[in-house]
Amino acid sequence: MSKYVLITGVAGGIGSATAQLFAEHDWHVIGVDREDEDIEGVDHFIQADISGADASAEIFEEVEEEEGRLDALVNNAAIQICKPVVEMTPDEWDATMASNLRSVFLGVRNAHSLLDPGGAIVNVSSVHAVATSSEIAAYAASKGGLLAFTRALSIEFSDDDIRVNAVLPGAVDTEMLRDGLERDYAGTGTTETVEEKMRALGIRHVIGRVGQPEEIAQTILFLADGDRSSFVTGQALTVDGGATARLSTE
């Protein structure tokens, strides 16, 4: 019998790679995104803004009608606004929190009754939850909140036999990373191309390169599949090529 997974932000780099990987392992994939995209591996696509309470409720009502249950929920959708805190507007701050944190609260609240015992929730946080950089404070705060929320959920949902874990990707070759490098949010003032910046960023990793979306997808699959990670809950699994292992003073 197929297992059912719902993945938010399915049109993004990590989301689409995750959908394809789950499909390759014979999962039935429900994909949600604000963009209307044809994503390989997605069996049931829902176009919606998951940060809205009504929209979130409607998503899971549709899943209940069409699939009837879930084995895993992958909260992957996120936005990133790169600018100094003093230049960020309240609306931009609120939009970041709504997309990256409020949407997860709404999703797990609405998905809870659909998740079978033995099910799993995987929250895609970020290394910015534990070590961050300049001009990305809202994103870091939202991902840090998601990490704390993950721990709390693992306790609350333990009696329901639902495991809750987080993945903390480092620099991964996605549109979000490339947009950040294009904006030069680190304030280097350089005229390097994005590709040059990508290579320089890779050198700063212990592994010597940035990650690929498929590598994060493998970690998500591991945490979602109860046959692979049945004794893992409340954890934050960092997948960053060793970036946070190295002292910045080296």
N, C-alpha and C positions, 0 to 999 in steps of 0.2 A: 504494500500500500504506500502511495506517495506521501511524503511529508510536505507540509505547507509552510512557506515563509513569506512574510511581508517585508519589503525593503523600501525605506523612504529615501528620497534623493537618488532614485534609481537611474536618472539620466546623467549623473556626474561620473567622473572617472572611477572612483572606488565603487559607487553604486552599480554601475553597469558591469564592471568586472565581477562583482559579487553575484549579480543576477546570473551571469553566464556560468560561473563556477557552480552555483547551486543547481542550475539546470543540468549541467554535465553530470551531477551526482543524483539525478532523477528526483529532485525536489520540484514541487509545483510552486512557481514564483509569482507572487503578486507584487507589482511595482507601482510606487506612488511618486509623482513628481509634479511640480508646477508647470514644467515644460511638457508639451505634447510630443513625445519622442517614440520612435519605434526601436525598442531595445531588444537585442538578441537575448533569448532565454526567458523573457517575461511572458507568462501565460495569460495574465490578467492585469491590464494596465488601468490605473485610476489617475486622472489628472486632477490635482487638488493642492491647495495651500494648507499644509498640515498644521500651521500655527493657529488656524482659526478653530474655535471650539465646535461650531456647527459642522464645518467641513470634516474635522477629525471624526466626529460622531457618525457622519454619513459614510465615511470610508469604511468603518468597521461594521456598519449596518449592511453595506454592500457585500463585504467579505462573509458575513454571517449568512446572507441569502445565497451567495454563489458557492462558497467553499464549506461553510459550516463550522470551521475550526482553524486553529493555527498551531503549528509546532514551534515556530520561532518568529520573533519580531526583531528586525534589525533597524535601529534608529540611526540613520546615516546622514540625513539631510542637514545642511548647515550653510550659513553665509559668513563671509568675512569682510569686515570694513576696516581698512587700514588707514588710520589717521591718528594724530595726537588726541588725547582725552579732551584737552581744552578746546579742540576744534570740532569734536564730535557733537552732533545735536542730540537732544533727548530722543527724538524719533529714531535716529540711527541706532542709539543704544537699545531702545525698546525693540526695534526690528531684529537686532542680533539676538537678544534674549528670547524673543518669541520664536524665532526659527530654530535656535540651537538648544534651547532648554525647555521653554513652555510646550513646544510641540511634543517633546518626549514625555512630559507629564500627561498631556492629553492622550498620546498614543498608548502608553501603558495602562492608563485608566480605562480606555475603551477596549483595549485588546485583552485585558485580564480574563474576562469570562470566556473568551475564545481559545485561550491557551490551554492545551491539554496538560495534565500532570506529566512531568518529565520534559516540559517545554522550556524554552530559553528566550531571554531577552539579551540582545547584544547592542550596547550603546557605543557609537563611534565617537570617542572623545578626541584628544590630541595631546601630544607632548607639551603643548602650551599650557596644559593644566598643571604641569609640575615645573616647567622651566620655559621662560618665554623671552620675548625681545621687545624692542620699542615699537610704539605706534600700533599695537595690536591688542590693547588692554581689554576691550569689550569681548573679543573672541576668546582671549585667555580666561576671562572671568566666566564666560558661559561654559567653556569646556571644563573648568575647575568645578563649577557647580554640577555639571553632568557627572563628574567623577564621584562627588559626594552623594549625589542622588542614586547612583548605581549601588553604592554600598548600602544605603538605606533600603532600597528596593530588595536587595538580596535577603535582607533580614525579614522584611514584611511579607515577602512572597515565598519564604522557605516552607511554611506550612502547606502551601499549595503545590509543592514540588515543582516550582518554577525557578530556574537558575538565572541570575542576572550578573553580567560581566561587562567590562568595558575594554575596548581596543584603543590604544593611544598611538596613532600613526605619527611618524616624524615627517620629514620632507619626502613627499611622494609626487611623482610626475603627473600632476593633474592640472586642469585649467585654473583651479584656485591658486595653486602654487605659482604657476606662470604669470597669472594676473598680479600676484603680490610682487614678484620680481620685476615685472614691467613697471609697476608704480614706484618701485624703489623705496618701499616703506621703511627699509632699514636706514635710510638717510645717508647712503654712501656717496651720493653725488656723482657716481661713475657713469660713464657712457657705454658700458659693456652691453652686449646683446643679452637677451634672455638665455640663449644657449650657453654663452660664456659664464653667466651667473650660475646656471645650473651645474656646469662642470666645477666651478669653484665651490659651490655648495656641497657637491658630492665629495670633494677632497676632504672636507671637514668631518666627514663621517668615518667611523672606524672601518666600516666595510668599503669605503672609498667611492661611494656613488649614492644618488638618491634612490628611493624605493619605487617600485612599480605598483599600480593599483592591484594587480593580480596577487601580489604578495600580501597585501592587507586582506584581500578576499579570502585567502587561505586561512588566515587567523580567525576571521569572522566565522567561516565554516566550522573550524575546530570548536569554537565556543558555542555555536548554535546546535551542534550535533551532540545529543546526549550519549551516543555510543562512543564518542571521542573524548568528551570532557565532563563526564558524569559527576566528578568529584570537585569541580571547579565552580565556585560562585563568589560574588562579592569582590572579584579581582580586577586589577587593571593591568592588561598585558601590553607592554610597550614594544612597538615594532618600529624602530627608528634607525636601524643600521649602526647602532652603538653611539649615536650622537650624544645622548645624555650620560653616557659612561665616561666621557672624556672631559677633564677640567678645561674650562674656558681659558685658563692661564697658560696652558701648554703652547 
